[in-house]
Amino acid sequence: MTKILYIHHTGANGGATMSLFYLLEYTKKQYDIVVYFIVDGPAVEFYRNAGIRCVVDKRLGKLPHCTIESQSLNPSKAKFYHDLKAYARHYFKLLPAYMAMQQILVKEMPDIVHLNSTVLVAEALAVKSKKIPLVWHMRDFLEYGNFRIRYSIIRQIIAYCADAVISLCDSELNRVRPVRKGVVIPNFVNFDKFDYHNTKPAHLRQKLGVPDNAKIIGILGWHTPAKGAMTLLKAFAAIADRHSDAILVLFGEGAKEPDVNRFKRILRKLTGKKNLRLDLQEVINEHGLQNRVFFPGVIFDIADYIAEVDVVAAPFTEPHFARPILEAGAMKTLVVTSDLDGTREMVLNGKAGYLAISGNVDDWAEKLQMALSLDNSDKIAEMFENSVKVYNSAINAERTIEIYRELGSLKFG
């Protein structure tokens, strides 16, 4: 049986993690599969409980060069110095990660390797050195940067290494411009799971201690600045008095407020060091929203919770193809998202949801106001119809498997 080795860049419950999981539900029926995680986390146990062989190998590494994980390379900006240590660590790990990946390839002897992230540069070069067919899944937009030097180098590496490049949307593929096979296969959802008729009661309002008629705005994943949680929170604060029945729920990791004493808080302010959870809490406290903003943490059975959410917000500040939008569309939940490459395509330029100016608190407040006040059944219906047609898991999984077949025929034929 053909063996496929998957490399995944996180152990968290993110969009890429769940998208890969839904793909594996199909591929494990036809192929021998193994997934290597570069860090441990709740996703590893989740995969193992589903009968998927998983290995955590922390020798592997990543080189952030995409918009959702971008790090500043401009020495004139403070962010450059905040990121310098972490960025240097990623670079120093490139060679060890390359060597570790070569050892993994010798041990596992895969017929095909599928890199499930844009950031796995050392791993891609190792696969190329062993002349094993490589599928490189672009899960995030390549960051152009100020001078496009890093972007150009990474794009050349992708062109050199990848036998097939999978992008999530047209605008993402245009940034990569692969020299061999390039195909757009959007993230997808399993409509059996993301069907509100099939969900079990999550009793979210009861768990949060809010009234049964409370309107819930939910963001699925918020823990990095590029997710836009700060813009969303400030926009919510701006309309909170007009919608006293509305609450904001931030699902995902980083839920607990860090225990930082007064001295460390002052030091953090003086040095300009950022902690998003603390910054969010300051806004919550400033506007007296302690009983209206909630952090329930990581949740894997998210479909049951989306069924009880009124509006899903995806306030990204960088181009992104956001899985929560697909899940909301399948669950017939209204979407408000940033007007950026990727998200714009997903809501059909506003016909299937609301588009707000990225990072603009006033415009986000206006769109949230409309989402909570107007009859949006036409947008919800449009999003559901498009989701069924474009983001069907069975169809898109088969398109990925067809790439495996083509690469397999090249290797064995």
C-alpha positions as CSV (number, residue, x, y, z in Angstrom):
1,M,0.0,0.0,0.0
2,T,1.2,3.5,-0.9
3,K,2.5,5.3,2.2
4,I,2.0,9.0,2.8
5,L,3.9,11.0,5.4
6,Y,2.2,14.2,6.6
7,I,4.1,16.9,8.4
8,H,2.0,19.4,10.5
9,H,3.4,22.5,12.0
10,T,1.3,22.8,15.2
11,G,-0.3,20.7,17.9
12,A,-3.1,23.3,18.5
13,N,-6.7,23.0,17.4
14,G,-6.5,25.4,14.4
15,G,-8.1,25.6,11.0
16,A,-5.2,23.7,9.3
17,T,-5.3,21.0,12.0
18,M,-9.0,20.3,11.4
19,S,-8.7,20.6,7.6
20,L,-6.0,18.0,7.6
21,F,-8.1,15.8,9.9
22,Y,-11.0,15.8,7.6
23,L,-8.7,15.0,4.6
24,L,-7.2,12.0,6.6
25,E,-10.7,10.6,7.2
26,Y,-10.7,9.9,3.5
27,T,-7.1,9.1,2.7
28,K,-6.7,6.6,5.5
29,K,-9.2,4.4,3.7
30,Q,-6.9,4.1,0.7
31,Y,-3.3,4.8,2.0
32,D,-1.0,3.9,4.8
33,I,-0.6,7.3,6.6
34,V,1.4,8.7,9.4
35,V,1.4,12.3,10.7
36,Y,4.4,14.0,12.3
37,F,3.7,17.0,14.5
38,I,6.6,19.4,15.2
39,V,5.1,20.3,18.6
40,D,2.9,18.5,21.0
41,G,-0.6,19.7,21.9
42,P,-4.3,18.6,22.2
43,A,-4.5,17.9,18.5
44,V,-2.1,15.0,18.8
45,E,-4.4,13.2,21.2
46,F,-7.4,14.1,19.1
47,Y,-5.8,12.5,16.1
48,R,-4.7,9.4,18.0
49,N,-8.2,8.9,19.4
50,A,-9.4,8.8,15.8
51,G,-7.0,5.9,15.0
52,I,-4.4,8.0,13.2
53,R,-0.8,7.1,13.8
54,C,1.0,10.2,15.1
55,V,4.5,11.1,16.1
56,V,5.7,14.2,17.8
57,D,9.2,15.2,16.7
58,K,10.4,18.5,18.1
59,R,13.6,18.4,16.1
60,L,11.5,19.7,13.2
61,G,11.0,23.4,12.8
62,K,9.3,26.1,10.9
63,L,10.3,29.4,9.2
64,P,7.5,31.9,9.5
65,H,7.2,33.7,6.2
66,C,3.4,34.0,5.8
67,T,1.0,36.8,6.6
68,I,-0.7,35.1,9.6
69,E,2.7,34.5,11.3
70,S,4.7,37.4,9.9
71,Q,7.7,38.8,11.8
72,S,9.2,42.2,11.1
73,L,12.5,42.4,9.2
74,N,12.6,46.2,9.4
75,P,15.2,47.4,12.0
76,S,13.5,50.8,12.2
77,K,10.5,49.3,13.9
78,A,10.2,48.0,17.5
79,K,8.6,44.8,16.4
80,F,11.9,43.8,14.7
81,Y,13.6,43.7,18.1
82,H,10.7,41.9,19.8
83,D,10.8,39.2,17.1
84,L,14.6,39.0,16.7
85,K,15.2,36.3,19.3
86,A,12.4,34.0,18.0
87,Y,13.3,34.7,14.4
88,A,16.9,33.8,15.0
89,R,15.9,30.6,16.8
90,H,13.9,29.6,13.7
91,Y,16.9,30.2,11.4
92,F,19.3,28.4,13.7
93,K,17.0,25.4,13.6
94,L,16.8,25.1,9.9
95,L,19.9,22.8,9.5
96,P,18.9,20.5,12.5
97,A,15.4,20.3,11.1
98,Y,16.7,19.4,7.7
99,M,18.8,16.6,9.1
100,A,16.0,15.4,11.3
101,M,13.7,15.2,8.3
102,Q,16.2,13.2,6.4
103,Q,16.3,10.7,9.2
104,I,12.5,10.5,9.4
105,L,12.4,9.8,5.6
106,V,14.9,7.0,6.0
107,K,12.9,5.5,8.9
108,E,9.4,5.9,7.4
109,M,10.2,5.3,3.7
110,P,7.2,7.2,2.4
111,D,6.1,7.1,-1.2
112,I,4.7,10.7,-1.0
113,V,5.2,13.5,1.5
114,H,2.5,16.0,2.2
115,L,3.6,19.2,4.0
116,N,0.5,20.7,5.6
117,S,1.9,24.2,6.1
118,T,3.5,27.0,4.2
119,V,6.2,27.4,6.8
120,L,8.0,24.0,6.5
121,V,11.0,25.1,4.5
122,A,13.7,22.8,5.9
123,E,11.5,19.8,5.6
124,A,10.7,20.5,2.0
125,L,14.4,20.8,1.1
126,A,15.1,17.4,2.8
127,V,12.3,15.7,0.9
128,K,13.7,17.1,-2.3
129,S,17.2,15.8,-1.4
130,K,15.7,12.3,-1.2
131,K,13.8,12.7,-4.5
132,I,10.5,11.8,-2.9
133,P,7.3,13.3,-4.5
134,L,6.2,16.3,-2.5
135,V,2.8,17.9,-2.1
136,W,3.2,21.3,-0.5
137,H,0.0,22.7,1.0
138,M,0.0,26.5,1.2
139,R,-2.2,27.1,4.2
140,D,-1.4,30.8,4.5
141,F,-0.5,33.6,2.2
142,L,3.2,34.3,1.5
143,E,4.3,37.5,3.1
144,Y,5.6,40.0,0.6
145,G,7.6,42.1,3.0
146,N,9.1,45.5,2.4
147,F,11.5,44.6,-0.4
148,R,10.2,41.1,-1.4
149,I,13.6,39.5,-0.9
150,R,12.5,36.8,1.6
151,Y,9.3,36.3,-0.5
152,S,11.3,35.8,-3.7
153,I,13.7,33.3,-2.0
154,I,10.8,31.3,-0.4
155,R,8.9,31.2,-3.7
156,Q,12.0,29.9,-5.5
157,I,12.3,27.1,-2.8
158,I,8.7,26.2,-3.3
159,A,9.2,26.1,-7.1
160,Y,12.3,23.9,-6.7
161,C,10.9,21.4,-4.1
162,A,7.2,21.0,-4.8
163,D,5.9,18.5,-7.3
164,A,2.4,19.8,-6.6
165,V,1.3,23.0,-4.8
166,I,-2.2,23.1,-3.2
167,S,-3.5,26.6,-2.5
168,L,-6.8,27.5,-0.8
169,C,-7.9,30.2,-3.2
170,D,-6.9,31.9,-6.4
171,S,-5.2,35.0,-4.8
172,E,-3.0,32.7,-2.7
173,L,-1.9,30.6,-5.7
174,N,-1.1,33.8,-7.6
175,R,1.5,34.7,-4.9
176,V,3.2,31.3,-5.2
177,R,3.1,30.9,-9.0
178,P,4.3,27.3,-8.9
179,V,6.4,26.0,-11.9
180,R,5.0,22.5,-11.9
181,K,1.5,21.5,-10.8
182,G,-0.5,24.2,-9.0
183,V,-4.1,23.7,-8.0
184,V,-6.7,25.5,-5.9
185,I,-8.5,23.2,-3.4
186,P,-10.3,25.2,-0.8
187,N,-10.4,24.1,2.8
188,F,-13.5,22.0,3.3
189,V,-15.9,20.9,5.9
190,N,-17.8,17.6,6.5
191,F,-21.4,18.6,6.1
192,D,-22.5,15.6,8.1
193,K,-20.7,17.1,11.1
194,F,-21.4,20.7,10.4
195,D,-25.1,20.4,10.1
196,Y,-27.1,22.0,12.9
197,H,-29.7,19.2,12.7
198,N,-27.0,16.7,13.7
199,T,-25.4,18.7,16.5
200,K,-25.8,18.0,20.2
201,P,-26.7,20.7,22.7
202,A,-23.6,22.5,23.9
203,H,-25.6,24.5,26.4
204,L,-23.2,27.4,25.8
205,R,-25.3,30.1,27.3
206,Q,-25.9,28.0,30.4
207,K,-22.2,27.3,30.7
208,L,-21.4,31.0,30.4
209,G,-24.2,32.0,32.8
210,V,-26.0,34.3,30.3
211,P,-29.7,34.6,29.5
212,D,-31.1,32.1,27.0
213,N,-32.0,35.0,24.6
214,A,-28.4,36.4,24.6
215,K,-27.0,37.0,21.1
216,I,-23.6,35.5,20.7
217,I,-20.8,36.9,18.5
218,G,-18.1,34.3,18.3
219,I,-14.5,34.3,17.0
220,L,-12.9,30.9,16.4
221,G,-9.2,31.4,17.2
222,W,-7.8,34.7,18.3
223,H,-4.4,34.2,20.0
224,T,-2.2,36.0,17.5
225,P,-2.5,39.8,16.6
226,A,-3.2,38.9,12.9
227,K,-6.4,37.2,13.9
228,G,-7.8,40.7,14.7
229,A,-9.3,40.1,18.1
230,M,-8.4,43.5,19.4
231,T,-10.3,45.2,16.5
232,L,-13.3,43.0,17.2
233,L,-13.3,43.6,20.9
234,K,-13.1,47.4,20.5
235,A,-15.9,47.3,17.9
236,F,-18.0,45.2,20.3
237,A,-17.4,47.7,23.1
238,A,-18.6,50.5,20.7
239,I,-22.0,48.9,20.2
240,A,-22.4,47.1,23.6
241,D,-24.7,49.7,25.0
242,R,-27.0,49.5,22.0
243,H,-27.1,45.7,22.2
244,S,-27.3,44.9,25.9
245,D,-28.4,41.3,25.0
246,A,-25.2,40.6,23.0
247,I,-22.0,38.9,24.3
248,L,-18.6,38.2,22.7
249,V,-17.0,34.7,22.9
250,L,-13.4,34.1,22.0
251,F,-12.9,30.4,21.4
252,G,-9.3,29.0,21.3
253,E,-6.0,28.7,23.1
254,G,-4.7,31.3,25.4
255,A,-7.9,31.7,27.3
256,K,-6.5,32.2,30.8
257,E,-5.2,35.6,31.6
258,P,-1.5,35.4,32.5
259,D,-0.7,36.0,36.2
260,V,1.4,39.1,35.9
261,N,2.2,41.2,38.9
262,R,2.1,45.0,38.9
263,F,5.9,45.3,38.5
264,K,5.9,43.1,35.5
265,R,3.0,45.0,34.0
266,I,4.9,48.3,34.3
267,L,8.0,46.7,32.9
268,R,6.0,45.3,30.0
269,K,4.7,48.8,29.2
270,L,8.1,50.4,29.5
271,T,9.7,47.9,27.1
272,G,6.8,47.8,24.7
273,K,6.5,44.0,25.1
274,K,3.1,42.8,24.0
275,N,0.8,40.2,25.5
276,L,-2.4,40.0,23.6
277,R,-4.4,38.4,26.4
278,L,-3.4,41.1,28.8
279,D,-4.1,43.9,26.3
280,L,-7.6,42.4,25.6
281,Q,-8.3,42.3,29.3
282,E,-7.4,46.0,29.7
283,V,-10.0,46.9,27.1
284,I,-12.6,44.6,28.8
285,N,-11.9,46.3,32.2
286,E,-11.9,49.8,30.7
287,H,-15.4,49.3,29.2
288,G,-16.8,47.2,32.1
289,L,-17.4,44.1,29.8
290,Q,-16.3,41.5,32.3
291,N,-19.7,39.8,32.2
292,R,-20.1,40.1,28.4
293,V,-16.8,38.8,27.0
294,F,-15.8,35.2,27.5
295,F,-12.8,32.9,26.9
296,P,-14.0,29.3,27.0
297,G,-10.6,27.9,25.7
298,V,-9.9,25.2,23.1
299,I,-12.9,23.2,22.0
300,F,-12.7,20.3,19.5
301,D,-16.5,19.6,19.1
302,I,-16.8,23.1,17.7
303,A,-19.8,22.3,15.5
304,D,-22.0,22.0,18.6
305,Y,-21.0,25.4,19.7
306,I,-21.3,27.2,16.3
307,A,-24.9,25.9,16.2
308,E,-25.5,28.1,19.2
309,V,-23.7,31.2,17.9
310,D,-25.6,34.0,16.1
311,V,-22.6,35.7,14.3
312,V,-19.2,34.3,13.5
313,A,-16.5,37.0,13.2
314,A,-13.2,36.6,11.3
315,P,-11.5,40.0,11.8
316,F,-8.2,39.2,10.2
317,T,-5.6,41.9,9.7
318,E,-3.7,39.9,7.0
319,P,-4.9,38.0,4.0
320,H,-6.2,34.6,5.1
321,F,-8.4,31.7,4.1
322,A,-10.3,31.2,7.3
323,R,-11.8,27.8,8.1
324,P,-14.3,29.3,10.6
325,I,-16.0,31.0,7.7
326,L,-16.6,27.7,6.0
327,E,-17.9,26.1,9.2
328,A,-20.2,29.0,9.8
329,G,-21.5,28.8,6.3
330,A,-22.2,25.1,6.6
331,M,-24.0,25.7,9.9
332,K,-26.1,28.6,8.4
333,T,-24.5,31.1,10.8
334,L,-24.0,34.7,9.7
335,V,-20.4,35.8,8.9
336,V,-18.7,39.1,9.4
337,T,-15.1,39.2,8.1
338,S,-12.3,41.5,7.0
339,D,-12.2,42.7,3.4
340,L,-9.0,40.9,2.4
341,D,-7.7,38.4,-0.1
342,G,-9.1,35.0,0.8
343,T,-11.9,36.1,3.1
344,R,-13.3,38.3,0.4
345,E,-13.6,35.4,-1.9
346,M,-15.2,33.2,0.7
347,V,-18.2,35.5,1.3
348,L,-18.6,36.3,-2.4
349,N,-17.6,39.9,-2.1
350,G,-20.2,40.6,0.5
351,K,-23.2,38.8,-1.0
352,A,-22.8,35.9,1.5
353,G,-21.8,37.9,4.6
354,Y,-20.5,41.3,5.7
355,L,-17.1,42.7,4.8
356,A,-15.5,45.2,7.1
357,I,-12.4,47.2,6.6
358,S,-9.5,45.3,8.2
359,G,-8.4,46.9,11.5
360,N,-11.0,49.7,11.3
361,V,-12.9,49.7,14.6
362,D,-15.6,52.1,13.4
363,D,-16.4,50.0,10.3
364,W,-16.4,46.8,12.2
365,A,-18.8,48.4,14.8
366,E,-21.1,49.3,11.9
367,K,-21.0,45.9,10.4
368,L,-21.7,44.2,13.8
369,Q,-24.6,46.6,14.3
370,M,-26.1,45.5,11.0
371,A,-25.4,41.8,11.7
372,L,-27.3,42.0,15.0
373,S,-30.1,44.3,13.8
374,L,-31.1,43.3,10.2
375,D,-32.7,40.3,8.6
376,N,-29.8,38.5,7.1
377,S,-31.5,35.4,5.8
378,D,-30.5,36.1,2.2
379,K,-26.8,36.3,3.1
380,I,-27.0,33.1,5.2
381,A,-28.7,31.2,2.4
382,E,-26.2,32.5,-0.2
383,M,-23.3,31.4,2.0
384,F,-24.8,27.9,2.6
385,E,-25.4,27.3,-1.0
386,N,-21.9,28.3,-2.0
387,S,-20.4,26.2,0.8
388,V,-22.2,23.1,-0.3
389,K,-21.1,23.7,-3.9
390,V,-17.4,24.8,-3.3
391,Y,-16.3,23.5,0.0
392,N,-17.7,19.9,0.0
393,S,-15.3,17.6,1.8
394,A,-15.9,14.5,-0.3
395,I,-15.3,16.4,-3.6
396,N,-12.2,18.3,-2.4
397,A,-10.7,15.3,-0.6
398,E,-11.0,13.3,-3.9
399,R,-9.3,16.2,-5.7
400,T,-6.3,15.9,-3.3
401,I,-6.3,12.1,-3.6
402,E,-6.1,12.5,-7.4
403,I,-2.9,14.4,-6.9
404,Y,-1.5,11.5,-4.9
405,R,-2.5,9.1,-7.7
406,E,-0.7,11.3,-10.3
407,L,2.5,11.5,-8.2
408,G,2.3,7.8,-7.4
409,S,2.1,7.0,-11.1
410,L,5.2,9.1,-11.7
411,K,7.1,7.3,-9.1
412,F,6.0,3.8,-9.8
413,G,5.2,4.1,-13.5
